Amino acid sequence: MNNEEFERRMAFFLEQQARFDANLAKEQERNAEARTKQQEYAAQVNARLDRTDRQIAELVGFTGILRDALIGLTHHAERHDREMADMIKRGKETDARLNALVLVVERHLSGHQ
């Protein structure tokens, strides 16, 4: 190998090395951009998760309030049912007494005519 061939090969190697370095720099830049985008996306996902966690906590709180309201309404309905049953019973007792009074009045009136 003569001096001229050596210099051509060296120039070729140096050119290849320069291309490699340029390609490596571009790849590193793309990787840095991808990392930045990934970090931005991760921040967005974390923000959404935080918001979702807060919303779930609110829903759990509302569920507790609704549960308590439902229990209160159930107790109220049970009390109402008991009161209605008592009123029906008293109504029947009143009907029986009224019927007895009507009989007494009818006998009294029929005896005076």
C-alpha positions, 0 to 999 in steps of 0.5 A: 500500500502506497502513501496515496492509498493510505491517505485515501483510506484514512480520509475514508475512515475519517469521513465515516467517523464524522458521519457516525459522530453526526448520526450519533449526535442526531440520535442523542438529540432525538432521544433527548426529545423523546425523553422530554416528551415522555416526561411531559406525557408522564406529568399529564398522566399524573395530573389526570390520575390526581384529578381522578383520585380526587373525584373518586374521593368525592364520589366516596363521600357522596356515597356515604351521604346518600347511604345515610340519607337512604337509611334515614328515609328507610327509618322514616318509612318504617315509622310511617308504616307503624303509624299508619298501622296504628291509625288503621287499628284506631280507626277500626276501634272508632268504627266499632264504637260508632256502630255501638253508639248508632245502635244505642241511638237507634234503640233509644229513638225507636223506643221514643216513637 
